[in-house]
């Protein structure tokens, strides 16, 4: 799953913090005018920043909140085991359909975070 800088801002990070977290990451694509970054790489970058001793307490709290949000998004991904029996595959498909019919899916939350991040980044 991929994430943009605007989505990170919408989830509670500052502009500077998002740039700092994604500075050394390689973008995997582009969505309109924003670069897409692997969510796994962003999570690793957050964990690395948290371990640094000179990181302030307020920043660590923001990073913890951001990490928790990103981990909940990554848990929504359902992997379908190809080549296995129909029962385990059908369970995964049912779970996927159940999450797709929910109005508060990951894509809606990320889109809302992106819109909020764009609004906040233009205000500052």
MOPAC internal coordinates of N, CA, C and O (Angstrom, degrees):
PM7 1SCF
backbone

  N    0.0000 0     0.00 0     0.00 0    0    0    0
  C    1.4402 1     0.00 0     0.00 0    1    0    0
  C    1.5313 1   108.31 1     0.00 0    2    1    0
  O    1.2310 1   121.20 1   -34.59 1    3    2    1
  N    1.3112 1   115.30 1   145.41 1    3    2    1
  C    1.4642 1   121.03 1  -175.66 1    5    3    2
  C    1.5242 1   110.95 1  -115.11 1    6    5    3
  O    1.2310 1   121.53 1   -20.91 1    7    6    5
  N    1.3292 1   114.68 1   159.09 1    7    6    5
  C    1.4636 1   120.80 1  -179.13 1    9    7    6
  C    1.5236 1   108.76 1  -145.74 1   10    9    7
  O    1.2310 1   120.85 1   -30.23 1   11   10    9
  N    1.3425 1   115.99 1   149.77 1   11   10    9
  C    1.4642 1   121.31 1   178.85 1   13   11   10
  C    1.5224 1   109.90 1  -104.80 1   14   13   11
  O    1.2310 1   121.15 1   -10.20 1   15   14   13
  N    1.3235 1   115.40 1   169.80 1   15   14   13
  C    1.4669 1   120.44 1   177.23 1   17   15   14
  C    1.5254 1   111.15 1   -65.63 1   18   17   15
  O    1.2310 1   120.82 1   142.36 1   19   18   17
  N    1.3202 1   116.03 1   -37.64 1   19   18   17
  C    1.4731 1   119.23 1   179.50 1   21   19   18
  C    1.5271 1   110.79 1   -63.71 1   22   21   19
  O    1.2310 1   120.28 1   143.35 1   23   22   21
  N    1.3108 1   117.07 1   -36.65 1   23   22   21
  C    1.4566 1   119.89 1   177.96 1   25   23   22
  C    1.5242 1   110.79 1   -66.84 1   26   25   23
  O    1.2310 1   120.24 1   142.36 1   27   26   25
  N    1.3317 1   117.14 1   -37.64 1   27   26   25
  C    1.4676 1   120.19 1   176.89 1   29   27   26
  C    1.5258 1   110.93 1   -64.15 1   30   29   27
  O    1.2310 1   120.54 1   140.56 1   31   30   29
  N    1.3252 1   116.58 1   -39.44 1   31   30   29
  C    1.4621 1   120.54 1   177.28 1   33   31   30
  C    1.5233 1   109.46 1   -64.27 1   34   33   31
  O    1.2310 1   120.60 1   138.05 1   35   34   33
  N    1.3264 1   116.46 1   -41.95 1   35   34   33
  C    1.4536 1   120.87 1   179.12 1   37   35   34
  C    1.5158 1   113.18 1   -64.93 1   38   37   35
  O    1.2310 1   120.31 1   154.73 1   39   38   37
  N    1.3319 1   117.01 1   -25.27 1   39   38   37
  C    1.4668 1   121.05 1   178.66 1   41   39   38
  C    1.5249 1   112.64 1   -85.22 1   42   41   39
  O    1.2310 1   120.08 1   176.33 1   43   42   41
  N    1.3353 1   117.44 1    -3.67 1   43   42   41
  C    1.4555 1   119.48 1   173.27 1   45   43   42
  C    1.5148 1   116.29 1   123.70 1   46   45   43
  O    1.2310 1   119.18 1   177.61 1   47   46   45
  N    1.3052 1   119.17 1    -2.39 1   47   46   45
  C    1.4652 1   121.19 1   178.80 1   49   47   46
  C    1.5300 1   109.49 1   -84.23 1   50   49   47
  O    1.2310 1   120.78 1   -21.98 1   51   50   49
  N    1.3130 1   116.12 1   158.02 1   51   50   49
  C    1.4610 1   120.34 1   175.62 1   53   51   50
  C    1.5274 1   109.25 1   -85.42 1   54   53   51
  O    1.2310 1   120.84 1   -13.26 1   55   54   53
  N    1.3245 1   116.01 1   166.74 1   55   54   53
  C    1.4711 1   119.42 1   178.49 1   57   55   54
  C    1.5219 1   110.74 1   -60.67 1   58   57   55
  O    1.2310 1   120.97 1   135.33 1   59   58   57
  N    1.3320 1   115.75 1   -44.67 1   59   58   57
  C    1.4606 1   120.15 1  -178.97 1   61   59   58
  C    1.5266 1   110.80 1   -62.45 1   62   61   59
  O    1.2310 1   120.46 1   137.72 1   63   62   61
  N    1.3240 1   116.73 1   -42.28 1   63   62   61
  C    1.4648 1   120.60 1  -178.65 1   65   63   62
  C    1.5254 1   111.07 1   -65.85 1   66   65   63
  O    1.2310 1   120.06 1   140.82 1   67   66   65
  N    1.3209 1   117.50 1   -39.18 1   67   66   65
  C    1.4669 1   119.20 1   178.48 1   69   67   66
  C    1.5251 1   111.06 1   -65.99 1   70   69   67
  O    1.2310 1   120.56 1   140.74 1   71   70   69
  N    1.3154 1   116.54 1   -39.26 1   71   70   69
  C    1.4668 1   119.43 1   177.50 1   73   71   70
  C    1.5226 1   109.87 1   -65.31 1   74   73   71
  O    1.2310 1   120.66 1   138.26 1   75   74   73
  N    1.3234 1   116.34 1   -41.74 1   75   74   73
  C    1.4499 1   121.39 1   179.89 1   77   75   74
  C    1.5302 1   111.50 1   -63.44 1   78   77   75
  O    1.2310 1   120.39 1   140.35 1   79   78   77
  N    1.3237 1   116.86 1   -39.65 1   79   78   77
  C    1.4625 1   121.07 1  -178.35 1   81   79   78
  C    1.5227 1   112.29 1   -72.78 1   82   81   79
  O    1.2310 1   120.11 1   146.40 1   83   82   81
  N    1.3237 1   117.40 1   -33.60 1   83   82   81
  C    1.4629 1   120.28 1  -174.48 1   85   83   82
  C    1.5250 1   113.61 1  -103.56 1   86   85   83
  O    1.2310 1   120.16 1  -178.91 1   87   86   85
  N    1.3153 1   117.30 1     1.09 1   87   86   85
  C    1.4659 1   120.96 1  -175.91 1   89   87   86
  C    1.5249 1   112.21 1   -57.67 1   90   89   87
  O    1.2310 1   119.78 1   135.11 1   91   90   89
  N    1.3049 1   118.03 1   -44.89 1   91   90   89
  C    1.4627 1   121.27 1  -175.13 1   93   91   90
  C    1.5247 1   112.78 1   -94.61 1   94   93   91
  O    1.2310 1   119.91 1  -177.80 1   95   94   93
  N    1.3281 1   117.78 1     2.20 1   95   94   93
  C    1.4558 1   120.69 1   179.64 1   97   95   94
  C    1.5194 1   110.69 1   -86.97 1   98   97   95
  O    1.2310 1   121.46 1   -32.88 1   99   98   97
  N    1.2984 1   114.81 1   147.12 1   99   98   97
  C    1.4519 1   121.35 1   178.66 1  101   99   98
  C    1.5338 1   108.48 1   -89.74 1  102  101   99
  O    1.2310 1   119.22 1   -56.38 1  103  102  101
  N    1.3310 1   119.09 1   123.62 1  103  102  101
  C    1.4690 1   119.24 1   178.11 1  105  103  102
  C    1.5247 1   110.56 1   -66.28 1  106  105  103
  O    1.2310 1   120.60 1   -37.73 1  107  106  105
  N    1.3240 1   116.46 1   142.27 1  107  106  105
  C    1.4631 1   120.95 1  -179.63 1  109  107  106
  C    1.5158 1   112.05 1   -98.80 1  110  109  107
  O    1.2310 1   120.45 1   172.01 1  111  110  109
  N    1.3085 1   116.75 1    -7.99 1  111  110  109
  C    1.4577 1   120.25 1   179.71 1  113  111  110
  C    1.5097 1   110.59 1  -179.33 1  114  113  111
  O    1.2310 1   121.98 1     9.06 1  115  114  113
  N    1.3279 1   113.82 1  -170.94 1  115  114  113
  C    1.4476 1   119.86 1  -179.74 1  117  115  114
  C    1.5215 1   108.27 1  -139.13 1  118  117  115
  O    1.2310 1   121.13 1   -43.33 1  119  118  117
  N    1.3266 1   115.44 1   136.67 1  119  118  117
  C    1.4555 1   121.63 1   175.81 1  121  119  118
  C    1.5173 1   107.09 1  -123.19 1  122  121  119
  O    1.2310 1   120.80 1   -71.51 1  123  122  121
  N    1.3084 1   116.08 1   108.49 1  123  122  121
  C    1.4624 1   122.93 1  -172.68 1  125  123  122
  C    1.5187 1   108.90 1    56.13 1  126  125  123
  O    1.2310 1   119.17 1    69.44 1  127  126  125
  N    1.3277 1   119.18 1  -110.56 1  127  126  125
  C    1.4672 1   121.44 1  -178.88 1  129  127  126
  C    1.5184 1   112.79 1  -105.59 1  130  129  127
  O    1.2310 1   119.54 1  -173.22 1  131  130  129
  N    1.3123 1   118.49 1     6.78 1  131  130  129
  C    1.4637 1   122.07 1  -175.61 1  133  131  130
  C    1.5217 1   110.71 1  -111.50 1  134  133  131
  O    1.2310 1   121.19 1   -37.10 1  135  134  133
  N    1.3204 1   115.33 1   142.90 1  135  134  133
  C    1.4560 1   120.33 1   174.76 1  137  135  134
  C    1.5147 1   109.80 1   -81.41 1  138  137  135
  O    1.2310 1   120.81 1   -34.04 1  139  138  137
  N    1.3255 1   116.05 1   145.96 1  139  138  137
  C    1.4590 1   122.37 1   177.34 1  141  139  138
  C    1.5229 1   108.87 1  -102.47 1  142  141  139
  O    1.2310 1   120.92 1   -43.69 1  143  142  141
  N    1.3250 1   115.85 1   136.31 1  143  142  141
  C    1.4550 1   122.27 1   178.80 1  145  143  142
  C    1.5235 1   108.80 1  -121.54 1  146  145  143
  O    1.2310 1   120.69 1   -34.14 1  147  146  145
  N    1.3296 1   116.28 1   145.86 1  147  146  145
  C    1.4629 1   120.61 1   176.94 1  149  147  146
  C    1.5203 1   108.89 1   -63.71 1  150  149  147
  O    1.2310 1   120.44 1   -47.73 1  151  150  149
  N    1.3264 1   116.77 1   132.27 1  151  150  149
  C    1.4527 1   120.31 1  -178.30 1  153  151  150
  C    1.5332 1   110.82 1   -65.19 1  154  153  151
  O    1.2310 1   120.28 1   146.89 1  155  154  153
  N    1.3174 1   117.06 1   -33.11 1  155  154  153
  C    1.4655 1   121.14 1   178.73 1  157  155  154
  C    1.5281 1   110.17 1   -63.41 1  158  157  155
  O    1.2310 1   120.56 1   138.79 1  159  158  157
  N    1.3314 1   116.53 1   -41.21 1  159  158  157
  C    1.4659 1   120.52 1   178.92 1  161  159  158
  C    1.5305 1   111.56 1   -67.28 1  162  161  159
  O    1.2310 1   120.53 1   141.97 1  163  162  161
  N    1.3283 1   116.59 1   -38.03 1  163  162  161
  C    1.4649 1   120.34 1   178.35 1  165  163  162
  C    1.5264 1   110.01 1   -66.10 1  166  165  163
  O    1.2310 1   120.25 1   139.73 1  167  166  165
  N    1.3308 1   117.12 1   -40.27 1  167  166  165
  C    1.4695 1   120.88 1   178.25 1  169  167  166
  C    1.5226 1   110.32 1   -62.94 1  170  169  167
  O    1.2310 1   120.18 1   137.82 1  171  170  169
  N    1.3225 1   117.26 1   -42.18 1  171  170  169
  C    1.4748 1   120.70 1   177.54 1  173  171  170
  C    1.5287 1   110.70 1   -63.45 1  174  173  171
  O    1.2310 1   120.61 1   140.37 1  175  174  173
  N    1.3239 1   116.43 1   -39.63 1  175  174  173
  C    1.4621 1   120.59 1   178.75 1  177  175  174
  C    1.5264 1   110.89 1   -64.69 1  178  177  175
  O    1.2310 1   120.34 1   140.95 1  179  178  177
  N    1.3320 1   116.95 1   -39.05 1  179  178  177
  C    1.4681 1   120.78 1   177.69 1  181  179  178
  C    1.5210 1   110.22 1   -64.65 1  182  181  179
  O    1.2310 1   120.37 1   135.96 1  183  182  181
  N    1.3218 1   116.90 1   -44.04 1  183  182  181
  C    1.4652 1   120.66 1  -179.82 1  185  183  182
  C    1.5250 1   111.13 1   -64.25 1  186  185  183
  O    1.2310 1   120.15 1   142.79 1  187  186  185
  N    1.3181 1   117.33 1   -37.21 1  187  186  185
  C    1.4620 1   121.01 1   177.17 1  189  187  186
  C    1.5232 1   110.68 1   -65.40 1  190  189  187
  O    1.2310 1   120.54 1   137.70 1  191  190  189
  N    1.3246 1   116.58 1   -42.30 1  191  190  189
  C    1.4675 1   121.22 1   179.60 1  193  191  190
  C    1.5282 1   110.90 1   -65.92 1  194  193  191
  O    1.2310 1   119.91 1   143.97 1  195  194  193
  N    1.3207 1   117.77 1   -36.03 1  195  194  193
  C    1.4614 1   121.32 1   178.73 1  197  195  194
  C    1.5200 1   112.00 1   -65.93 1  198  197  195
  O    1.2310 1   120.29 1   147.49 1  199  198  197
  N    1.3116 1   117.06 1   -32.51 1  199  198  197
  C    1.4639 1   121.38 1  -177.59 1  201  199  198
  C    1.5283 1   113.07 1   -77.74 1  202  201  199
  O    1.2310 1   120.01 1   163.62 1  203  202  201
  N    1.3227 1   117.58 1   -16.38 1  203  202  201
  C    1.4557 1   119.90 1  -179.29 1  205  203  202
  C    1.5239 1   110.03 1   -68.81 1  206  205  203
  O    1.2310 1   119.73 1   -46.84 1  207  206  205
  N    1.3364 1   118.12 1   133.16 1  207  206  205
  C    1.4641 1   120.57 1  -174.52 1  209  207  206
  C    1.5302 1   114.09 1   -70.71 1  210  209  207
  O    1.2310 1   119.75 1   157.24 1  211  210  209
  N    1.3180 1   118.09 1   -22.76 1  211  210  209
  C    1.4632 1   120.07 1  -176.50 1  213  211  210
  C    1.5317 1   113.12 1   -89.41 1  214  213  211
  O    1.2310 1   120.17 1  -176.61 1  215  214  213
  N    1.3145 1   117.29 1     3.39 1  215  214  213
  C    1.4554 1   120.57 1   178.55 1  217  215  214
  C    1.5262 1   109.57 1   -74.02 1  218  217  215
  O    1.2310 1   120.21 1   -48.66 1  219  218  217
  N    1.3241 1   117.20 1   131.34 1  219  218  217
  C    1.4594 1   121.87 1  -177.02 1  221  219  218
  C    1.5320 1   111.43 1   -70.62 1  222  221  219
  O    1.2310 1   121.49 1   -20.30 1  223  222  221
  N    1.3350 1   114.76 1   159.70 1  223  222  221
  C    1.4632 1   120.22 1  -178.26 1  225  223  222
  C    1.5215 1   111.51 1   -63.73 1  226  225  223
  O    1.2310 1   120.32 1   139.92 1  227  226  225
  N    1.3180 1   116.99 1   -40.08 1  227  226  225
  C    1.4624 1   120.78 1   179.89 1  229  227  226
  C    1.5284 1   110.74 1   -64.44 1  230  229  227
  O    1.2310 1   120.96 1   139.53 1  231  230  229
  N    1.3164 1   115.76 1   -40.47 1  231  230  229
  C    1.4594 1   120.45 1   178.10 1  233  231  230
  C    1.5189 1   110.32 1   -66.79 1  234  233  231
  O    1.2310 1   120.45 1   139.46 1  235  234  233
  N    1.3398 1   116.74 1   -40.54 1  235  234  233
  C    1.4716 1   119.49 1   177.94 1  237  235  234
  C    1.5231 1   111.22 1   -63.09 1  238  237  235
  O    1.2310 1   120.29 1   143.37 1  239  238  237
  N    1.3261 1   117.05 1   -36.63 1  239  238  237
  C    1.4674 1   120.13 1   177.51 1  241  239  238
  C    1.5291 1   110.93 1   -66.29 1  242  241  239
  O    1.2310 1   120.75 1   138.45 1  243  242  241
  N    1.3285 1   116.17 1   -41.55 1  243  242  241
  C    1.4608 1   120.80 1   177.08 1  245  243  242
  C    1.5227 1   110.60 1   -63.70 1  246  245  243
  O    1.2310 1   120.68 1   137.93 1  247  246  245
  N    1.3280 1   116.31 1   -42.07 1  247  246  245
  C    1.4603 1   120.90 1   178.94 1  249  247  246
  C    1.5266 1   111.41 1   -64.52 1  250  249  247
  O    1.2310 1   120.34 1   141.39 1  251  250  249
  N    1.3241 1   116.96 1   -38.61 1  251  250  249
  C    1.4650 1   120.61 1   179.29 1  253  251  250
  C    1.5303 1   110.47 1   -64.87 1  254  253  251
  O    1.2310 1   120.69 1   137.26 1  255  254  253
  N    1.3277 1   116.29 1   -42.74 1  255  254  253
  C    1.4620 1   120.82 1   178.26 1  257  255  254
  C    1.5267 1   110.78 1   -64.17 1  258  257  255
  O    1.2310 1   120.78 1   137.31 1  259  258  257
  N    1.3189 1   116.12 1   -42.69 1  259  258  257
  C    1.4576 1   121.90 1   179.19 1  261  259  258
  C    1.5195 1   111.08 1   -64.82 1  262  261  259
  O    1.2310 1   120.77 1   137.16 1  263  262  261
  N    1.3163 1   116.12 1   -42.84 1  263  262  261
  C    1.4664 1   121.03 1   179.11 1  265  263  262
  C    1.5224 1   110.99 1   -62.58 1  266  265  263
  O    1.2310 1   120.48 1   138.35 1  267  266  265
  N    1.3117 1   116.69 1   -41.65 1  267  266  265
  C    1.4594 1   120.65 1   179.36 1  269  267  266
  C    1.5343 1   110.48 1   -63.44 1  270  269  267
  O    1.2310 1   120.38 1   137.97 1  271  270  269
  N    1.3226 1   116.87 1   -42.03 1  271  270  269
  C    1.4648 1   120.46 1   178.67 1  273  271  270
  C    1.5205 1   111.30 1   -63.71 1  274  273  271
  O    1.2310 1   120.42 1   135.51 1  275  274  273
  N    1.3212 1   116.80 1   -44.49 1  275  274  273
  C    1.4658 1   120.10 1  -178.49 1  277  275  274
  C    1.5177 1   111.70 1   -67.81 1  278  277  275
  O    1.2310 1   119.91 1   144.61 1  279  278  277
  N    1.3141 1   117.78 1   -35.39 1  279  278  277
  C    1.4516 1   119.82 1   179.27 1  281  279  278
  C    1.5218 1   111.58 1   -68.97 1  282  281  279
  O    1.2310 1   119.96 1   146.60 1  283  282  281
  N    1.3225 1   117.67 1   -33.40 1  283  282  281
  C    1.4668 1   119.15 1   176.30 1  285  283  282
  C    1.5204 1   110.54 1   -68.48 1  286  285  283
  O    1.2310 1   120.17 1   144.88 1  287  286  285
  N    1.3497 1   117.27 1   -35.12 1  287  286  285
  C    1.4604 1   119.33 1   176.38 1  289  287  286
  C    1.5190 1   111.44 1   -66.88 1  290  289  287
  O    1.2310 1   120.16 1   140.37 1  291  290  289
  N    1.3184 1   117.30 1   -39.63 1  291  290  289
  C    1.4649 1   119.40 1  -178.67 1  293  291  290
  C    1.5187 1   111.66 1   -71.77 1  294  293  291
  O    1.2310 1   119.52 1   159.34 1  295  294  293
  N    1.3408 1   118.53 1   -20.66 1  295  294  293
  C    1.4569 1   120.87 1   177.03 1  297  295  294
  C    1.5163 1   112.11 1   -76.65 1  298  297  295
  O    1.2310 1   119.92 1   162.53 1  299  298  297
  N    1.3281 1   117.76 1   -17.47 1  299  298  297
  C    1.4563 1   121.09 1  -179.78 1  301  299  298
  C    1.5226 1   113.11 1   -77.06 1  302  301  299
  O    1.2310 1   119.75 1   170.26 1  303  302  301
  N    1.3230 1   118.09 1    -9.74 1  303  302  301
  C    1.4480 1   121.47 1  -179.63 1  305  303  302
  C    1.5158 1   108.88 1   -79.03 1  306  305  303
  O    1.2310 1   120.74 1   -53.04 1  307  306  305
  N    1.3232 1   116.19 1   126.96 1  307  306  305
  C    1.4584 1   121.67 1  -178.81 1  309  307  306
  C    1.5166 1   108.01 1  -106.84 1  310  309  307
  O    1.2310 1   120.35 1   -57.07 1  311  310  309
  N    1.3212 1   116.94 1   122.93 1  311  310  309
  C    1.4594 1   120.08 1   177.17 1  313  311  310
  C    1.5253 1   108.42 1   -93.52 1  314  313  311
  O    1.2310 1   121.16 1   -47.97 1  315  314  313
  N    1.3102 1   115.40 1   132.03 1  315  314  313
  C    1.4580 1   120.41 1  -179.28 1  317  315  314
  C    1.5187 1   107.98 1   -99.09 1  318  317  315
  O    1.2310 1   120.30 1   -58.81 1  319  318  317
  N    1.3222 1   117.04 1   121.19 1  319  318  317
  C    1.4665 1   120.78 1  -178.49 1  321  319  318
  C    1.5274 1   111.05 1   -78.31 1  322  321  319
  O    1.2310 1   120.16 1   -80.76 1  323  322  321
  N    1.3253 1   117.31 1    99.24 1  323  322  321
  C    1.4527 1   121.14 1   179.56 1  325  323  322
  C    1.5239 1   109.85 1   -74.58 1  326  325  323
  O    1.2310 1   121.04 1   -36.18 1  327  326  325
  N    1.3213 1   115.61 1   143.82 1  327  326  325
  C    1.4487 1   120.34 1   178.44 1  329  327  326
  C    1.5174 1   113.94 1    87.08 1  330  329  327
  O    1.2310 1   119.58 1  -175.49 1  331  330  329
  N    1.3160 1   118.41 1     4.51 1  331  330  329
  C    1.4578 1   121.05 1   178.35 1  333  331  330
  C    1.5231 1   109.28 1  -102.82 1  334  333  331
  O    1.2310 1   120.78 1     1.03 1  335  334  333
  N    1.2942 1   116.11 1  -178.97 1  335  334  333
  C    1.4576 1   120.31 1  -177.95 1  337  335  334
  C    1.5248 1   110.88 1   -65.21 1  338  337  335
  O    1.2310 1   121.24 1   -17.98 1  339  338  337
  N    1.3221 1   115.22 1   162.02 1  339  338  337
  C    1.4604 1   120.16 1  -176.50 1  341  339  338
  C    1.5208 1   112.36 1   -67.04 1  342  341  339
  O    1.2310 1   120.18 1   153.28 1  343  342  341
  N    1.3041 1   117.26 1   -26.72 1  343  342  341
  C    1.4708 1   118.44 1  -175.86 1  345  343  342
  C    1.5229 1   111.87 1   -67.75 1  346  345  343
  O    1.2310 1   120.15 1   134.49 1  347  346  345
  N    1.3265 1   117.33 1   -45.51 1  347  346  345
  C    1.4645 1   118.64 1  -179.76 1  349  347  346
  C    1.5232 1   111.36 1   -70.21 1  350  349  347
  O    1.2310 1   120.15 1   144.91 1  351  350  349
  N    1.3347 1   117.31 1   -35.09 1  351  350  349
  C    1.4533 1   120.11 1   177.37 1  353  351  350
  C    1.5251 1   110.45 1   -68.17 1  354  353  351
  O    1.2310 1   120.43 1   138.29 1  355  354  353
  N    1.3116 1   116.79 1   -41.71 1  355  354  353
  C    1.4686 1   119.20 1  -179.02 1  357  355  354
  C    1.5303 1   111.04 1   -66.89 1  358  357  355
  O    1.2310 1   120.03 1   147.02 1  359  358  357
  N    1.3238 1   117.54 1   -32.98 1  359  358  357
  C    1.4648 1   120.09 1   175.70 1  361  359  358
  C    1.5159 1   110.66 1   -63.91 1  362  361  359
  O    1.2310 1   120.39 1   137.15 1  363  362  361
  N    1.3355 1   116.86 1   -42.85 1  363  362  361
  C    1.4587 1   120.92 1   179.22 1  365  363  362
  C    1.5224 1   110.97 1   -65.32 1  366  365  363
  O    1.2310 1   120.38 1   140.01 1  367  366  365
  N    1.3317 1   116.87 1   -39.99 1  367  366  365
  C    1.4620 1   120.76 1   179.25 1  369  367  366
  C    1.5222 1   110.47 1   -66.68 1  370  369  367
  O    1.2310 1   119.90 1   139.00 1  371  370  369
  N    1.3243 1   117.80 1   -41.00 1  371  370  369
  C    1.4681 1   121.26 1   177.58 1  373  371  370
  C    1.5255 1   110.94 1   -62.51 1  374  373  371
  O    1.2310 1   120.63 1   139.42 1  375  374  373
  N    1.3321 1   116.40 1   -40.58 1  375  374  373
  C    1.4646 1   120.43 1   178.14 1  377  375  374
  C    1.5233 1   110.70 1   -64.84 1  378  377  375
  O    1.2310 1   120.72 1   139.65 1  379  378  377
  N    1.3258 1   116.24 1   -40.35 1  379  378  377
  C    1.4528 1   121.09 1   179.07 1  381  379  378
  C    1.5266 1   111.34 1   -65.61 1  382  381  379
  O    1.2310 1   120.37 1   136.81 1  383  382  381
  N    1.3161 1   116.89 1   -43.19 1  383  382  381
  C    1.4553 1   120.43 1   178.41 1  385  383  382
  C    1.5225 1   111.66 1   -65.88 1  386  385  383
  O    1.2310 1   120.44 1   143.02 1  387  386  385
  N    1.3215 1   116.76 1   -36.98 1  387  386  385
  C    1.4605 1   120.66 1   178.10 1  389  387  386
  C    1.5269 1   110.66 1   -63.97 1  390  389  387
  O    1.2310 1   120.41 1   138.31 1  391  390  389
  N    1.3331 1   116.83 1   -41.69 1  391  390  389
  C    1.4646 1   119.37 1   179.27 1  393  391  390
  C    1.5202 1   111.39 1   -72.79 1  394  393  391
  O    1.2310 1   120.07 1   151.97 1  395  394  393
  N    1.3319 1   117.46 1   -28.03 1  395  394  393
  C    1.4662 1   120.29 1   179.45 1  397  395  394
  C    1.5163 1   111.36 1   -73.47 1  398  397  395
  O    1.2310 1   120.07 1   148.55 1  399  398  397
  N    1.3318 1   117.46 1   -31.45 1  399  398  397
  C    1.4573 1   119.67 1   179.64 1  401  399  398
  C    1.5164 1   111.98 1   -79.55 1  402  401  399
  O    1.2310 1   120.07 1   165.87 1  403  402  401
  N    1.3417 1   117.47 1   -14.13 1  403  402  401
  C    1.4546 1   121.28 1   177.87 1  405  403  402
  C    1.5275 1   108.67 1   -71.58 1  406  405  403
  O    1.2310 1   120.25 1   -44.24 1  407  406  405
  N    1.3271 1   117.14 1   135.76 1  407  406  405
  C    1.4698 1   119.76 1  -176.92 1  409  407  406
  C    1.5191 1   112.77 1   -73.05 1  410  409  407
  O    1.2310 1   120.16 1   163.83 1  411  410  409
  N    1.3282 1   117.29 1   -16.17 1  411  410  409
  C    1.4636 1   120.19 1  -177.43 1  413  411  410
  C    1.5298 1   110.05 1  -108.09 1  414  413  411
  O    1.2310 1   120.39 1  -123.54 1  415  414  413
  N    1.3089 1   116.86 1    56.46 1  415  414  413
  C    1.4584 1   120.12 1  -179.86 1  417  415  414
  C    1.5229 1   110.56 1   -79.16 1  418  417  415
  O    1.2310 1   121.59 1    -7.26 1  419  418  417
  N    1.2856 1   114.56 1   172.74 1  419  418  417
  C    1.4588 1   121.32 1  -177.84 1  421  419  418
  C    1.5213 1   112.07 1   -60.32 1  422  421  419
  O    1.2310 1   120.19 1   137.35 1  423  422  421
  N    1.3022 1   117.24 1   -42.65 1  423  422  421
  C    1.4612 1   119.82 1  -177.46 1  425  423  422
  C    1.5197 1   111.80 1   -63.18 1  426  425  423
  O    1.2310 1   120.55 1   141.23 1  427  426  425
  N    1.3374 1   116.56 1   -38.77 1  427  426  425
  C    1.4647 1   119.25 1   178.87 1  429  427  426
  C    1.5253 1   110.55 1   -66.22 1  430  429  427
  O    1.2310 1   120.85 1   138.82 1  431  430  429
  N    1.3326 1   115.98 1   -41.18 1  431  430  429
  C    1.4613 1   119.69 1   179.98 1  433  431  430
  C    1.5216 1   110.85 1   -65.94 1  434  433  431
  O    1.2310 1   120.37 1   138.25 1  435  434  433
  N    1.3384 1   116.89 1   -41.75 1  435  434  433
  C    1.4631 1   119.82 1   179.16 1  437  435  434
  C    1.5267 1   111.11 1   -67.37 1  438  437  435
  O    1.2310 1   119.84 1   142.60 1  439  438  437
  N    1.3297 1   117.90 1   -37.40 1  439  438  437
  C    1.4614 1   120.70 1   178.01 1  441  439  438
  C    1.5258 1   109.99 1   -65.09 1  442  441  439
  O    1.2310 1   120.58 1   138.25 1  443  442  441
  N    1.3380 1   116.50 1   -41.75 1  443  442  441
  C    1.4642 1   119.88 1   177.91 1  445  443  442
  C    1.5209 1   110.62 1   -64.37 1  446  445  443
  O    1.2310 1   120.45 1   139.62 1  447  446  445
  N    1.3395 1   116.75 1   -40.38 1  447  446  445
  C    1.4610 1   120.54 1   178.25 1  449  447  446
  C    1.5256 1   110.61 1   -65.10 1  450  449  447
  O    1.2310 1   120.56 1   141.80 1  451  450  449
  N    1.3316 1   116.54 1   -38.20 1  451  450  449
  C    1.4646 1   119.79 1   179.03 1  453  451  450
  C    1.5205 1   111.19 1   -65.13 1  454  453  451
  O    1.2310 1   120.20 1   135.67 1  455  454  453
  N    1.3264 1   117.23 1   -44.33 1  455  454  453
  C    1.4656 1   120.19 1   179.33 1  457  455  454
  C    1.5241 1   111.18 1   -63.85 1  458  457  455
  O    1.2310 1   120.81 1   138.93 1  459  458  457
  N    1.3230 1   116.06 1   -41.07 1  459  458  457
  C    1.4626 1   120.08 1   178.13 1  461  459  458
  C    1.5284 1   110.36 1   -65.11 1  462  461  459
  O    1.2310 1   120.62 1   138.67 1  463  462  461
  N    1.3400 1   116.42 1   -41.33 1  463  462  461
  C    1.4591 1   120.67 1   179.31 1  465  463  462
  C    1.5127 1   112.40 1   -64.54 1  466  465  463
  O    1.2310 1   120.18 1   139.84 1  467  466  465
  N    1.3289 1   117.25 1   -40.16 1  467  466  465
  C    1.4647 1   120.09 1   177.94 1  469  467  466
  C    1.5220 1   110.75 1   -64.18 1  470  469  467
  O    1.2310 1   120.82 1   138.41 1  471  470  469
  N    1.3391 1   116.03 1   -41.59 1  471  470  469
  C    1.4560 1   119.51 1   179.22 1  473  471  470
  C    1.5196 1   110.89 1   -64.42 1  474  473  471
  O    1.2310 1   120.25 1   137.60 1  475  474  473
  N    1.3326 1   117.12 1   -42.40 1  475  474  473
  C    1.4634 1   120.86 1  -179.21 1  477  475  474
  C    1.5262 1   112.39 1   -70.04 1  478  477  475
  O    1.2310 1   120.37 1   144.49 1  479  478  477
  N    1.3381 1   116.90 1   -35.51 1  479  478  477
  C    1.4648 1   118.85 1  -178.62 1  481  479  478
  C    1.5265 1   111.86 1   -72.21 1  482  481  479
  O    1.2310 1   119.88 1   152.80 1  483  482  481
  N    1.3165 1   117.83 1   -27.20 1  483  482  481
  C    1.4607 1   119.88 1   178.17 1  485  483  482
  C    1.5191 1   112.15 1   -82.42 1  486  485  483
  O    1.2310 1   120.45 1   156.66 1  487  486  485
  N    1.3265 1   116.74 1   -23.34 1  487  486  485
  C    1.4632 1   120.56 1   179.88 1  489  487  486
  C    1.5260 1   110.52 1   -73.65 1  490  489  487
  O    1.2310 1   119.98 1   141.24 1  491  490  489
  N    1.3053 1   117.65 1   -38.76 1  491  490  489
  C    1.4720 1   121.32 1  -174.09 1  493  491  490
  C    1.4769 1   113.24 1   -74.96 1  494  493  491
  O    1.2310 1   120.10 1   180.00 1  495  494  493

